[in-house]
Amino acid sequence: AVLGILFGLLYGAFFGQSRRLQRLAMTLIVALAILGSVVFMTRNAPLWEHVPGIRRVAQFTLADSSFQTRLIALESSWKAFKERPTFGWGVENFGVAYNAHYNPSYARYEEGWFDRAHNVLAEVAVTQGAVGLAAYIAIFALFYYSILTKRGDTRARARAAILGGLTSAYFVQNLFFFDTPVSYLYFFALIGFVMHEGAAASGEEKRAALAPRLAYQTPFIVGAYALVVALAYILYAFHF
């Protein structure tokens, strides 16, 4: 969340529509940096134990068991990636790769077994290889490109700052955790919104230019509905 806010402030500092907004963003960045420094220098103070969110950050050390297990998992992930670097071990097969390169020192910190890398980049690299990792990173590259290249008025820039901040928070979070259905819904909702904004018709001329294409789109629309019905049946028959 903090890094998401930082992205929004940096966007305002560099792309703000007025000097006043840029100065305000820079002031908030400096204030955020000072606050972070104060929390770091006083991280052992009892005060932070009662502040949700900051409490966990203040108590963090490199010897923390959750941090060490993640480091060990990253080491195993790197070895698994080097074994199958192009297309990986297959989707949802991280557990297979992790077991093949298990590091016994993991047992010093945790009894539970890792079936996820707790780092989405590492998991994608292991399960889908360099090809899948490049495709995954390209999603974010295009996402940021679509946001940063459309500045427009103050409202459009504020929307870009918010969307970029939300995306940054999601991406950084996934460097320490793994995706769940809730986080997938959150991220794909963001992608869908940005795609809708980019594809929205602007004016009667654009609508008129798109009108002849509707006849060619009909078979694809029908096929899409048929695919949705088929997927719904598959989910019900083989999963639910």
N, C-alpha and C positions, 0 to 999 in steps of 0.2 A: 504494500500500500504506500509506503514512504517513497519507494522508487517510482511508483506511478505518479505521485504528486510531484516528485522532482522532475519527471519528464514534462508534465504540464507546465511547470514553472520555467523550465529551460526553453520550451517552445514559445512561451510568452516573452521571454527575455530576448530571443533572437527574431521572432516573427510577429511580435505584437504590432498592432496597427498604429499605435502612437507611442511617442517617447515616454509618456506618463505610464502606460501599461508596462513597457519594458523596464523602466526603473522600479516599478512596484514588484515585478517578478524577480528582478535581481535582489531587491531588498529581502523578499521572502526566502530566496535561496540562501542568502547569507544568514538569515535568522535560523533557517533549518539546519545549516552547518554548525552554527553556534550551539543550538539545542542538542544536536548529535554529539558534539564534543563534550558538553556538560554531562550528558548521560554516560558517555564512555568514561570520563574521568571520575565520576561518582557512582559507578555501576554497583559498588558494594554497599551503597547507602540503603538503609531499611526502607526509605521512601519508595523506591522503585518496585519493591515487593508487592505493593498494593495497586500498582498501575498495570492493568491488563495490556498485553502486547509488549510493552517496554520491559516488563519483568523478565520475560524469557530472553530477550536480547541482552539485557544487562547481566544476566547470570551465565551467558554463554562463555565457554572457554574451549580452546583447541583440544583439551583432554575429554570433552563431553562425549559420552558413549554414542549418542546419536550421530555426532559429527564423525567419529572414528569409524563407525559401521558404514557410513556413506562413503568415506574414503576407500575403505576396503572393497566395497561394492564397485566403485569406479575403477579400481585396479583390476578386479575380475572382469569388468565390462570391457576394459581396454584389451585384455588378453583374448577375450571372446571375439571382439571386433577384428583383431589382427588375424584370427583363424579363418574368418569368413567375411572379408571386408567389402565385397561388392554388393551382395543382396542379403547378407545377414543370415540369421538362424530361423527366420520366419516369424510372422506376427504372433504375439502371445507366447513365444518360446523363450522369453528371457530366463525363466526358471531353468530350462534345460541348459542354456549356455552358462548360467551362474553356477549350477551344480558341477558342470564340467571343469570349471576353473575356480572352484571353491577355495578360499583361503582360511585355513584352520584358526588363524589368529582372530577371526571374527567372533569366535565363541567366547573370547575374553570379555566382550562388551554386551553381547546379546544372545539370548537363547532362541528367539524366534528366527524363522528362516525368511530370507529376502526372495520374494517372487517378482519384485519390481526393483528397478535400479534406484528409485527415489531421485532420479534425474532424467527428465524426459528426453533430453538430447542423447544421453548415454543409452537409454533404452531403445530409442529409434535407431541409433547406430548399430546396436547389437542385433536387433530383430529384423531390421530392413536394410542394413548395410549403408554404404556411402550413397547409393542411389536414393534410398528412402530419406536419409538425413538431408541430402541436398534439396529434395522436394519439400521436406518439412520446413527448412530454413527459408526456402523461397516463398512459402506462404506468408511469413512475417515480413520478408523483404518487400513483397508486393503490397502488403497491407500498409507498411509505413510509407511506401512510395505514393500510394493512393491518398494517404492522409496529408503528407508534407507538401505535395505538389499542388494541392488545391487550397489556396489561402482565402481568397475572397474577402468578404466584409468581416466585421468584428464577430458576428454570430457564427460564421463559418469557421473562423480561426479558433473560437472558444470550443466549438464542437470537435475540431481536429485535436486540440489539446486534451480534451476529455477522453476521446477515443484512443489517442496515443498513450495516455497515461494508463487507461484500463488494460490495454494490450501489453504495455511494459510490465505492469504488476503481474499479469498472468504469466508472462514469459519468465520473469525472475523467480516467481513462485515455483515454476516447474523445474528449476535448477536444483531444488531441494526436496520436492515431493513428486507425486505422480498424478496423472489424470484420473478423474472419477466421472461418473455420469453428470454430476452437477457442474464440474468445471468444463466438460465438453459442451453442455448446453449454453453455458455462459460465453464460451469462446465462439461457438458457431453462431450464436445470436449476434455477436459483434460483427463477425464476418458478413453475415446476411444483411445487417444494417448498412455496412459500408458498400457492399455490392448493390444494394437497392439505391443508395444515394448516387452511386456512380452511373447506374443504368436508368435513372429516372428521366422521363422525357421532359424537355424544357421548351415549351411553346408549341404552337400549332404546326409550325413547319417541320419540327422533328417528328411529331405524331404522323403527319402526312407522309413523311419519308419512310416511316416504318410500316405504314398501312399495307403496301403491296406484299410485304414479307409474311403477313398473317396467314395467307393461304398456304404457304410452304411450311408454316409452323404447326398447322393443325395435326398432321400425322405424328409429329414428335410429342405434342401435348397429349394425344390419345395414348401413345406408347408410354408416356410418363405415368399417366393414371393407371394403366394396366400394370406397370412395374410396381407401383405403390400397393396395389391390391395383392399382387403376387408376394411381395415382401411381407405384407401384413399376414397373409396365410402362412408363410414360412415361419414367422416369429411365433404365431399361435400354435402351429402344428408341431414344431420341433423344439421350441424353447419354453413357451408358457405352459 
